[in-house]
């Protein structure tokens, strides 16, 4: 088999380019595969469901109130823990003073015993 003569090679190139263009156009127009249809999004006002939003509104308000109560409870717990911390420090001081008083009493008793 002989190759295409040099005089007709441009014709082959042009035919090849046209064939590629036709296949690309065919693929663009008919080659798309569609997936499942996209879900239709409707706003509440458009679908007439605005009246049915009462329970949702109540739920959102309830959640807001619960969150406020949680914040207040958190603040109260923090204050309580600070108070407990102060009580623990005071009790530790009291125990240290009692220990020091005991040691002083023992030292005094020992010195009195040594003098006798």
C-alpha positions in Angstrom: 0.0 0.0 0.0 1.2 3.3 -0.9 0.8 6.5 1.2 -1.4 9.3 0.2 0.1 11.4 -2.6 1.6 14.8 -1.4 -0.9 16.7 -3.6 -3.9 15.2 -1.7 -2.5 15.1 1.9 -4.1 18.5 2.7 -7.5 17.0 1.7 -7.0 14.2 4.2 -6.0 16.6 6.9 -9.1 18.7 6.2 -11.4 15.6 6.2 -9.9 14.5 9.5 -10.5 17.9 11.0 -14.1 18.0 9.8 -14.7 14.5 11.1 -13.3 15.5 14.5 -15.5 18.6 14.5 -18.6 16.6 13.6 -17.9 13.9 16.3 -17.4 16.6 18.9 -20.6 18.4 17.9 -22.5 15.0 18.0 -21.0 14.2 21.4 -22.0 17.7 22.7 -25.6 17.5 21.5 -26.5 13.9 21.9 -23.8 12.5 24.2 -24.9 14.0 27.5 -26.2 11.5 30.0 -28.6 13.1 32.4 -28.6 12.0 36.0 -31.6 12.0 38.3 -33.7 15.1 38.2 -32.6 17.8 40.7 -35.0 18.2 43.6 -37.3 21.1 43.3 -36.6 23.7 46.0 -39.6 25.6 47.1 -39.7 28.5 49.6 -42.3 28.3 52.3 -44.0 31.4 51.2 -44.3 30.1 47.6 -45.7 26.7 48.7 -48.3 28.1 51.0 -46.8 26.4 54.1 -46.2 29.6 56.1 -49.1 28.8 58.4 -47.5 25.4 59.2 -44.3 27.1 60.6 -45.9 27.6 64.1 -44.4 24.4 65.6 -41.0 25.2 64.2 -41.1 28.7 65.5 -42.1 27.4 69.0 -39.3 24.8 68.8 -36.7 27.5 68.0 -38.0 29.7 70.8 -37.8 26.7 73.2 -34.2 25.9 72.1 -33.3 29.6 72.7 -34.7 29.5 76.2 -33.0 26.3 77.0 -29.7 27.8 75.8 -30.2 30.8 78.0 -30.9 28.5 81.0 -27.7 26.5 80.2 -25.6 29.7 80.1 -27.1 30.9 83.4 -26.5 27.5 84.9 -22.9 27.5 83.7 -22.3 31.0 85.2 -23.9 29.8 88.5 -21.7 26.7 88.5 -18.6 28.8 88.0 -19.5 31.1 90.9 -20.2 28.1 93.0 -16.9 26.5 92.2 -15.1 29.8 93.0 -16.9 29.8 96.4 -16.0 26.2 97.1 -12.4 27.0 96.2 -12.3 29.9 98.7 -13.8 27.6 101.4 -11.1 25.0 100.7 -8.4 27.6 101.0 -9.9 28.9 104.3 -10.2 25.3 105.7 -6.5 24.6 104.7 -5.5 27.8 106.5 -7.5 26.7 109.5 -5.9 23.2 109.5 -2.4 24.8 109.2 -3.1 27.1 112.1 -4.4 24.2 114.2 -1.2 22.2 113.4 0.9 25.2 114.3 -1.0 25.7 117.5 -0.5 22.0 118.4 3.2 22.2 117.7 3.5 25.4 119.8 1.6 23.7 122.6 3.8 20.6 122.4 6.9 22.8 122.4 5.7 24.7 125.5 4.8 21.5 127.3 8.3 20.1 126.5 10.0 23.2 127.7 8.0 23.2 131.0 8.8 19.5 131.4 12.5 20.3 130.8 12.5 23.1 133.5 11.1 20.8 136.1 
